[in-house]
Amino acid sequence: MFIKGSFYFILSFIKDIERGYKMEKNALDWIAGILVIIGALNWGLMAINSSWNVVEMVLGSWPVVMRIVYGLVGLSGLYAIYMMVKN
């Protein structure tokens, strides 16, 4: 259910971008959508090859910033769940 809901959130986000809709999307929606996409791509790359952790590659020398990014991606996932249940 969670994967289906996250997938639906990402697809609706992409469709809104394609259609050029600006209704009902505030800054938090955009940031959360982008972070969910980044997190999904990172997990997908890690599934292909476990050494392809893009966040770690970019922020590996700053472990505190890396943990903050992971935390923000997690919070964005929770926000995606909230938006799915709300709609």
C-alpha positions in Angstrom: 0.0 0.0 0.0 2.8 2.4 0.9 4.7 1.7 -2.3 1.5 2.1 -4.3 0.7 5.4 -2.6 4.2 6.8 -3.0 4.2 5.8 -6.7 0.8 7.5 -7.1 2.2 10.7 -5.4 5.2 10.7 -7.8 3.1 10.1 -10.9 0.6 12.8 -10.0 3.5 15.2 -9.3 5.0 14.5 -12.7 1.7 14.8 -14.5 1.1 18.2 -12.9 4.5 19.3 -14.1 3.7 18.1 -17.6 0.4 19.8 -17.7 1.8 23.0 -16.2 -0.6 23.1 -13.3 0.2 25.6 -10.6 -2.9 25.1 -8.6 -2.8 23.5 -5.2 1.0 23.2 -5.3 2.9 25.2 -2.7 6.6 25.3 -2.0 6.4 22.5 0.5 4.6 20.3 -2.1 7.4 21.0 -4.7 10.2 20.4 -2.2 8.7 17.2 -0.9 8.0 15.9 -4.4 11.6 16.5 -5.5 13.0 14.9 -2.4 10.8 11.9 -2.8 12.0 11.5 -6.4 15.6 11.9 -5.3 15.1 9.3 -2.6 13.4 6.9 -5.0 16.2 7.3 -7.6 18.8 6.8 -4.9 17.2 3.6 -3.7 16.8 2.4 -7.3 20.5 2.9 -8.0 21.4 1.2 -4.8 19.3 -1.8 -5.9 21.2 -2.0 -9.1 24.6 -1.7 -7.4 25.0 -1.2 -3.7 28.0 1.1 -4.2 25.9 3.6 -6.2 24.7 5.7 -3.3 24.5 9.2 -4.9 23.8 11.0 -1.6 26.9 9.4 -0.1 29.0 10.2 -3.2 28.0 13.9 -3.1 28.0 14.4 0.6 30.3 11.6 1.9 32.8 14.0 3.4 30.0 15.7 5.4 28.3 12.9 7.4 26.1 15.4 9.4 24.7 17.0 6.2 24.2 13.5 4.7 22.1 12.5 7.7 20.1 15.7 7.4 19.4 14.9 3.7 18.3 11.4 4.6 16.1 12.9 7.3 14.5 15.3 4.9 13.8 12.6 2.4 12.2 10.5 5.1 10.0 13.5 6.2 9.1 14.1 2.5 7.9 10.5 2.4 5.7 11.0 5.4 4.4 14.2 3.8 3.6 12.1 0.7 1.6 9.7 2.8 -0.3 12.6 4.4 -1.1 14.0 1.0 -2.2 10.6 -0.3 -4.6 10.1 2.7 -5.8 13.7 2.5 -6.8 13.4 -1.1 
